[in-house]
Structure formats: structure tokens, C-alpha cells
Amino acid sequence: MIVRGTAAASRRRLVLVGTCAAGLFLTALAPNALAQSTSKTKTKDNAFTTTVQSPCTGEQVNIDGKEDVQTQTQQNGNITKFTFKQHETGKGVAQSSLAQYQYLNMSGNTSVSSTSCTFYVRITSKQHLIRQGNRPPKPDDFFAQSRLLIRMTNCEADPTVESFDATDCK
């Protein structure tokens, strides 16, 4: 009978210790379990104007462009993942010949994970400026390279087109 009583008490202690251990485990995980993942998306439009020299004709081309940057912020605990989507469009007009150019660039996603909401990212992309209208005797489509600076302050994106430069003749 003493053995039976000891076994029952032993089981009760085991159940009690197991319950306490499970409670401590859940308490330790509670902050992470309660920290839910939050997500938000914001879009900023950034118009810019610049003049580049066509590498094909040597002519100055006035560019009116627009850079749309969509920032998706996903916070999970103390890590924040930022995903930037770019959409660039623009038109150009050659100063002397009045030749018209157009470009469109749907850039891929750029993702950054950080424990800080204050940092910056530079993204470089290449645009193909395509001559509109009648084709000239000498093709004059050309490429340009743009560099976008995204400053993050308090998890808010502030995009700026740092440069837009003509590069190669197509």
C-alpha cells in the first residue's frame, strides 16, 4: 500500500512538474507569440527633369521622368523587412531635331531586412530610350542609367532620383 501511495504521489509530482515546465515554456514564448506580423504598403511618386547628351547623335535631350516607388513594410518582432518596387516612365525631346523618345521600366523587387528603421538603399537600373515616330536614317535609340536613393527614416521611405545619365547607343 505504501508503494501504491508513493506511485500516485510520484505521478502527481510528475504531472505538477510537467505542468509547471509547460507553463514556464509558454511564458517564455509569450512575447514572440503575441508579437504579430504587421504589414503596410505606401507608394510615393517622384517626378524629375534632367538633360542628357545622346551618345548616338551628340544632341541634348530633355527628359521628363517619373519614378514610382512602392514600399511594403512587414514587421515581425524586432525585424522589419522592406520590399521596394519601382516603376519608371519618361519622355524625352531632343533640343535641335525635336526627336521624341520614350522609356518604361518595370523593375523587380529589392528587399532589405533590418532591425533599424533608419538606413538608405541605392538602386541602379538601366532604361532604353526608344525613338518615337519615323525611323531616322541612322538609328538613335540609346540607353540611360538611373540611380535611385531611398532614405528610410522612422520606417518611412523618401525616394530621390540621384542621377540619370546617358550611357550607350543602341
Backbone as CSV, one residue per row, in Angstrom:
resi,resn,N_x,N_y,N_z,CA_x,CA_y,CA_z,C_x,C_y,C_z
1,MET,0.803,-1.188,0.000,0.000,0.000,0.000,0.848,1.255,0.000
2,ILE,1.945,1.212,0.658,2.827,2.361,0.671,3.365,2.589,-0.736
3,VAL,3.645,1.511,-1.448,4.169,1.620,-2.800,3.132,2.278,-3.690
4,ARG,1.851,1.856,-3.554,0.814,2.442,-4.369,0.658,3.927,-4.081
5,GLY,0.683,4.317,-2.856,0.575,5.721,-2.462,1.760,6.515,-2.970
6,THR,2.954,5.926,-2.938,4.151,6.594,-3.427,4.064,6.783,-4.932
7,ALA,3.570,5.742,-5.630,3.457,5.847,-7.091,2.468,6.927,-7.465
8,ALA,1.351,7.008,-6.757,0.361,8.038,-7.070,0.940,9.416,-6.785
9,ALA,1.645,9.556,-5.673,2.261,10.839,-5.336,3.335,11.170,-6.363
10,SER,4.047,10.159,-6.808,5.086,10.345,-7.817,4.472,10.853,-9.116
11,ARG,3.368,10.243,-9.508,2.684,10.680,-10.729,2.175,12.105,-10.582
12,ARG,1.632,12.411,-9.403,1.125,13.760,-9.174,2.254,14.771,-9.266
13,ARG,3.418,14.438,-8.685,4.571,15.340,-8.765,5.024,15.494,-10.210
14,LEU,5.047,14.395,-10.954,5.457,14.432,-12.349,4.504,15.310,-13.167
15,VAL,3.199,15.146,-12.925,2.212,15.962,-13.632,2.387,17.427,-13.241
16,LEU,2.596,17.694,-11.954,2.784,19.058,-11.467,4.047,19.680,-12.065
17,VAL,5.154,18.942,-12.058,6.414,19.436,-12.629,6.243,19.660,-14.134
18,GLY,5.589,18.726,-14.823,5.354,18.870,-16.266,4.496,20.077,-16.574
19,THR,3.451,20.306,-15.773,2.575,21.461,-15.968,3.346,22.755,-15.738
20,CYS,4.161,22.796,-14.686,4.976,23.988,-14.404,5.969,24.241,-15.533
21,ALA,6.603,23.183,-16.013,7.578,23.332,-17.094,6.891,23.854,-18.363
22,ALA,5.713,23.319,-18.667,4.965,23.770,-19.844,4.549,25.232,-19.675
23,GLY,4.134,25.597,-18.464,3.754,26.988,-18.180,4.930,27.936,-18.355
24,LEU,6.096,27.554,-17.850,7.294,28.386,-17.999,7.684,28.511,-19.468
25,PHE,7.585,27.412,-20.207,7.920,27.413,-21.630,6.999,28.369,-22.393
26,LEU,5.696,28.284,-22.122,4.734,29.155,-22.793,4.922,30.614,-22.389
27,THR,5.259,30.855,-21.125,5.505,32.220,-20.664,6.721,32.808,-21.370
28,ALA,7.755,32.006,-21.552,8.964,32.478,-22.233,8.679,32.791,-23.695
29,LEU,7.788,32.038,-24.319,7.460,32.259,-25.727,6.353,33.282,-25.923
30,ALA,5.683,33.693,-24.866,4.531,34.582,-24.989,4.835,35.879,-25.728
31,PRO,5.949,36.581,-25.451,6.183,37.820,-26.192,6.265,37.588,-27.701
32,ASN,6.925,36.511,-28.128,7.002,36.226,-29.554,5.665,35.763,-30.101
33,ALA,4.928,35.029,-29.306,3.632,34.547,-29.756,2.655,35.708,-29.885
34,LEU,2.759,36.697,-28.993,1.864,37.839,-29.036,2.291,38.855,-30.094
35,ALA,3.579,38.885,-30.443,4.071,39.820,-31.442,3.637,39.326,-32.820
36,GLN,2.593,39.948,-33.337,2.072,39.522,-34.617,2.792,40.251,-35.737
37,SER,2.830,39.626,-36.866,3.426,40.239,-38.039,2.474,41.304,-38.572
38,THR,2.991,42.515,-38.788,2.174,43.589,-39.345,2.758,43.987,-40.687
39,SER,1.904,44.427,-41.587,2.344,44.776,-42.930,1.603,46.020,-43.387
40,LYS,2.332,46.923,-44.097,1.681,48.080,-44.698,2.398,48.419,-45.995
41,THR,1.670,49.061,-46.905,2.211,49.416,-48.211,1.941,50.896,-48.471
42,LYS,2.982,51.599,-48.972,2.843,53.009,-49.335,3.504,53.226,-50.680
43,THR,2.945,54.132,-51.473,3.509,54.468,-52.771,3.840,55.951,-52.806
44,LYS,5.035,56.279,-53.323,5.433,57.678,-53.493,5.812,57.900,-54.946
45,ASP,5.313,58.987,-55.501,5.645,59.379,-56.864,6.721,60.451,-56.801
46,ASN,7.694,60.342,-57.686,8.803,61.280,-57.683,9.074,61.706,-59.122
47,ALA,8.609,62.900,-59.508,8.858,63.410,-60.853,10.231,64.077,-60.881
48,PHE,10.906,63.989,-62.032,12.192,64.651,-62.176,12.383,65.109,-63.615
49,THR,13.236,66.100,-63.787,13.586,66.630,-65.096,15.097,66.717,-65.171
50,THR,15.658,66.305,-66.309,17.106,66.377,-66.498,17.396,66.484,-67.990
51,THR,18.608,66.807,-68.324,19.052,66.850,-69.711,20.251,65.928,-69.857
52,VAL,20.210,65.074,-70.890,21.323,64.161,-71.163,21.791,64.382,-72.599
53,GLN,23.004,63.972,-72.872,23.524,64.047,-74.238,23.399,62.668,-74.868
54,SER,22.715,62.603,-76.010,22.543,61.333,-76.706,23.901,60.818,-77.154
55,PRO,24.262,59.583,-76.805,25.531,59.024,-77.259,25.507,58.698,-78.756
56,CYS,24.320,58.713,-79.362,24.193,58.387,-80.786,24.356,59.622,-81.667
57,THR,23.738,60.727,-81.256,23.720,61.925,-82.101,24.533,63.079,-81.519
58,GLY,24.846,63.014,-80.227,25.539,64.115,-79.569,24.600,65.251,-79.190
59,GLU,23.325,65.088,-79.524,22.320,66.120,-79.265,21.854,66.068,-77.801
60,GLN,21.537,67.236,-77.255,20.989,67.310,-75.905,19.519,66.881,-75.925
61,VAL,19.143,66.031,-74.974,17.767,65.527,-74.892,17.213,65.871,-73.517
62,ASN,16.098,66.616,-73.509,15.429,66.975,-72.250,14.531,65.811,-71.829
63,ILE,14.741,65.343,-70.627,13.996,64.193,-70.111,13.041,64.652,-69.009
64,ASP,11.781,64.249,-69.130,10.798,64.402,-68.051,10.432,62.994,-67.606
65,GLY,10.820,62.637,-66.391,10.605,61.285,-65.917,9.788,61.241,-64.642
66,LYS,9.344,60.047,-64.342,8.575,59.823,-63.117,8.993,58.479,-62.547
67,GLU,9.311,58.471,-61.291,9.736,57.266,-60.578,8.690,57.003,-59.490
68,ASP,7.974,55.909,-59.626,7.018,55.496,-58.585,7.693,54.411,-57.758
69,VAL,7.707,54.598,-56.454,8.309,53.613,-55.560,7.248,53.153,-54.573
70,GLN,6.981,51.863,-54.607,6.040,51.267,-53.654,6.870,50.564,-52.582
71,THR,6.629,50.924,-51.339,7.357,50.331,-50.223,6.400,49.481,-49.413
72,GLN,6.732,48.211,-49.282,5.954,47.322,-48.422,6.805,47.048,-47.195
73,THR,6.233,47.330,-46.035,6.923,47.130,-44.765,6.234,46.002,-44.024
74,GLN,7.001,44.995,-43.655,6.454,43.860,-42.920,7.284,43.689,-41.653
75,GLN,6.625,43.906,-40.508,7.331,43.814,-39.237,6.953,42.522,-38.535
76,ASN,7.990,41.827,-38.068,7.796,40.580,-37.352,8.776,40.589,-36.181
77,GLY,8.275,40.884,-34.992,9.156,41.020,-33.830,10.017,42.246,-33.994
78,ASN,11.336,42.104,-33.812,12.218,43.264,-33.945,12.868,43.338,-35.332
79,ILE,12.454,42.492,-36.254,12.987,42.506,-37.618,11.925,43.107,-38.544
80,THR,12.345,44.063,-39.362,11.447,44.663,-40.336,11.987,44.362,-41.726
81,LYS,11.129,43.846,-42.591,11.508,43.565,-43.974,10.875,44.639,-44.852
82,PHE,11.719,45.284,-45.652,11.269,46.313,-46.568,11.397,45.771,-47.983
83,THR,10.344,45.889,-48.781,10.390,45.491,-50.183,10.048,46.718,-51.014
84,PHE,10.947,47.067,-51.938,10.767,48.227,-52.791,10.461,47.757,-54.208
85,LYS,9.384,48.293,-54.802,9.041,48.027,-56.200,9.129,49.350,-56.939
86,GLN,9.820,49.343,-58.077,9.993,50.551,-58.865,9.223,50.473,-60.170
87,HIS,8.728,51.611,-60.597,8.081,51.740,-61.890,8.536,53.090,-62.445
88,GLU,9.298,53.052,-63.538,9.854,54.273,-64.103,9.289,54.511,-65.497
89,THR,8.862,55.745,-65.762,8.391,56.124,-67.084,8.942,57.499,-67.412
90,GLY,9.058,57.791,-68.688,9.519,59.122,-69.056,9.511,59.346,-70.546
91,LYS,9.650,60.613,-70.893,9.718,61.031,-72.284,10.875,62.000,-72.432
92,GLY,11.428,62.024,-73.623,12.498,62.958,-73.907,12.284,63.623,-75.247
93,VAL,12.774,64.864,-75.356,12.695,65.597,-76.617,14.075,66.172,-76.899
94,ALA,14.611,65.844,-78.088,15.911,66.368,-78.497,15.772,67.871,-78.762
95,GLN,16.745,68.644,-78.303,16.637,70.097,-78.378,16.667,70.632,-79.809
96,SER,17.514,70.097,-80.680,17.636,70.626,-82.050,16.649,69.980,-83.014
97,SER,16.654,68.658,-83.096,15.833,67.944,-84.090,14.394,67.731,-83.635
98,LEU,14.117,67.931,-82.349,12.804,67.672,-81.740,12.394,66.200,-81.812
99,ALA,13.378,65.314,-82.009,13.113,63.873,-81.979,12.573,63.515,-80.597
100,GLN,11.595,62.624,-80.593,10.958,62.249,-79.329,11.357,60.835,-78.942
101,TYR,11.581,60.638,-77.643,11.975,59.349,-77.077,11.031,59.002,-75.942
102,GLN,10.934,57.720,-75.676,10.080,57.267,-74.579,10.745,56.067,-73.914
103,TYR,10.543,55.944,-72.595,11.038,54.759,-71.891,10.045,54.335,-70.827
104,LEU,10.096,53.053,-70.508,9.247,52.452,-69.486,10.058,51.333,-68.854
105,ASN,10.104,51.305,-67.557,10.881,50.280,-66.871,10.102,49.795,-65.654
106,MET,9.761,48.516,-65.664,9.110,47.888,-64.516,10.189,47.074,-63.811
107,SER,10.807,47.672,-62.818,11.914,46.998,-62.134,11.406,45.941,-61.176
108,GLY,12.274,45.012,-60.875,11.942,43.957,-59.928,11.923,44.469,-58.499
109,ASN,11.712,43.560,-57.608,11.671,43.896,-56.186,13.072,43.918,-55.602
110,THR,13.302,44.835,-54.697,14.531,44.872,-53.912,14.102,44.749,-52.465
111,SER,14.630,43.764,-51.748,14.237,43.542,-50.351,15.418,43.736,-49.423
112,VAL,15.115,44.315,-48.260,16.102,44.552,-47.210,15.445,44.198,-45.884
113,SER,16.158,43.457,-45.039,15.677,43.183,-43.679,16.587,43.916,-42.707
114,SER,15.983,44.520,-41.693,16.771,45.335,-40.776,16.125,45.362,-39.396
115,THR,16.950,45.590,-38.384,16.432,45.817,-37.031,16.274,47.311,-36.788
116,SER,16.698,48.138,-37.748,16.602,49.590,-37.639,15.665,50.111,-38.718
117,CYS,14.968,51.184,-38.433,14.089,51.805,-39.419,14.740,53.044,-40.027
118,THR,16.033,53.232,-39.794,16.754,54.364,-40.358,17.975,53.843,-41.103
119,PHE,17.945,53.926,-42.443,19.047,53.488,-43.290,18.790,54.016,-44.691
120,TYR,19.666,53.718,-45.632,19.417,54.096,-47.018,19.796,52.955,-47.953
121,VAL,19.191,52.993,-49.153,19.434,51.992,-50.185,19.589,52.745,-51.506
122,ARG,20.575,52.350,-52.308,20.726,52.896,-53.663,20.426,51.770,-54.653
123,ILE,19.584,52.080,-55.633,19.206,51.102,-56.642,19.541,51.687,-58.013
124,THR,20.315,50.955,-58.795,20.702,51.398,-60.130,19.953,50.558,-61.157
125,SER,19.420,51.220,-62.173,18.713,50.493,-63.229,19.015,51.133,-64.578
126,LYS,18.751,50.382,-65.630,19.056,50.828,-66.989,17.756,51.022,-67.750
127,GLN,17.627,52.161,-68.447,16.449,52.474,-69.244,16.815,52.460,-70.722
128,HIS,15.893,52.029,-71.553,16.078,52.036,-73.007,15.190,53.140,-73.562
129,LEU,15.800,54.211,-74.038,15.048,55.325,-74.628,14.845,55.029,-76.107
130,ILE,13.579,54.849,-76.486,13.230,54.417,-77.830,12.679,55.604,-78.624
131,ARG,13.245,55.804,-79.805,12.816,56.893,-80.685,11.383,56.643,-81.122
132,GLN,10.555,57.670,-81.055,9.157,57.589,-81.460,9.006,58.191,-82.862
133,GLY,7.989,57.771,-83.588,7.727,58.337,-84.915,8.542,57.652,-85.991
134,ASN,8.834,58.410,-87.055,9.574,57.865,-88.201,10.999,57.534,-87.807
135,ARG,11.467,56.446,-88.336,12.832,55.993,-88.071,13.825,56.851,-88.852
136,PRO,14.822,57.384,-88.183,15.821,58.184,-88.894,16.755,57.282,-89.707
137,PRO,17.534,57.865,-90.643,18.462,57.053,-91.439,19.457,56.305,-90.553
138,LYS,19.897,56.940,-89.491,20.820,56.296,-88.544,20.052,56.073,-87.237
139,PRO,19.852,54.807,-86.821,19.114,54.552,-85.568,19.745,55.327,-84.397
140,ASP,18.875,55.909,-83.570,19.394,56.724,-82.466,18.765,56.391,-81.110
141,ASP,18.230,55.174,-80.972,17.797,54.734,-79.633,19.038,54.668,-78.757
142,PHE,18.862,54.954,-77.472,20.008,54.856,-76.580,19.583,54.408,-75.191
143,PHE,20.576,54.060,-74.393,20.342,53.621,-73.019,20.747,54.718,-72.049
144,ALA,20.090,54.705,-70.905,20.455,55.608,-69.811,20.471,54.795,-68.527
145,GLN,21.278,55.229,-67.605,21.353,54.568,-66.295,20.856,55.547,-65.246
146,SER,19.926,55.071,-64.417,19.424,55.934,-63.348,19.808,55.335,-61.998
147,ARG,20.004,56.213,-61.049,20.319,55.768,-59.688,19.310,56.412,-58.745
148,LEU,18.626,55.547,-58.011,17.596,55.961,-57.069,18.127,55.802,-55.654
149,LEU,17.982,56.852,-54.857,18.348,56.805,-53.442,17.052,56.756,-52.640
150,ILE,16.937,55.739,-51.785,15.771,55.639,-50.899,16.284,55.793,-49.476
151,ARG,15.912,56.887,-48.847,16.257,57.117,-47.438,15.094,56.641,-46.582
152,MET,15.399,55.789,-45.625,14.379,55.315,-44.689,14.586,56.043,-43.364
153,THR,13.552,56.732,-42.897,13.580,57.411,-41.612,12.297,57.051,-40.885
154,ASN,12.435,56.474,-39.709,11.272,56.012,-38.927,10.365,55.113,-39.758
155,CYS,10.976,54.234,-40.544,10.269,53.265,-41.395,9.460,53.917,-42.519
156,GLU,9.760,55.176,-42.856,9.094,55.866,-43.958,10.095,56.073,-45.080
157,ALA,9.717,55.734,-46.308,10.603,55.853,-47.465,10.540,57.249,-48.067
158,ASP,11.721,57.776,-48.424,11.825,59.056,-49.122,12.719,58.833,-50.344
159,PRO,12.109,58.516,-51.519,12.918,58.236,-52.721,13.329,59.518,-53.447
160,THR,14.542,59.512,-53.981,15.063,60.631,-54.766,15.858,60.057,-55.939
161,VAL,15.621,60.597,-57.140,16.435,60.201,-58.289,17.734,60.982,-58.177
162,GLU,18.834,60.259,-57.901,20.146,60.906,-57.727,20.778,61.253,-59.067
163,SER,20.627,60.361,-60.037,21.238,60.622,-61.343,20.493,59.898,-62.435
164,PHE,20.598,60.430,-63.642,20.018,59.843,-64.850,20.979,60.213,-65.959
165,ASP,21.800,59.281,-66.408,22.864,59.570,-67.360,22.783,58.680,-68.589
166,ALA,22.992,59.283,-69.764,23.045,58.521,-70.999,24.292,57.631,-70.970
167,THR,24.155,56.407,-71.510,25.307,55.500,-71.482,25.699,55.039,-72.885
168,ASP,24.914,54.183,-73.515,25.295,53.546,-74.778,24.293,53.846,-75.881
169,CYS,24.800,53.864,-77.103,23.942,53.953,-78.277,23.468,52.530,-78.579
170,LYS,22.204,52.353,-78.910,21.658,51.016,-79.188,22.034,50.596,-80.584
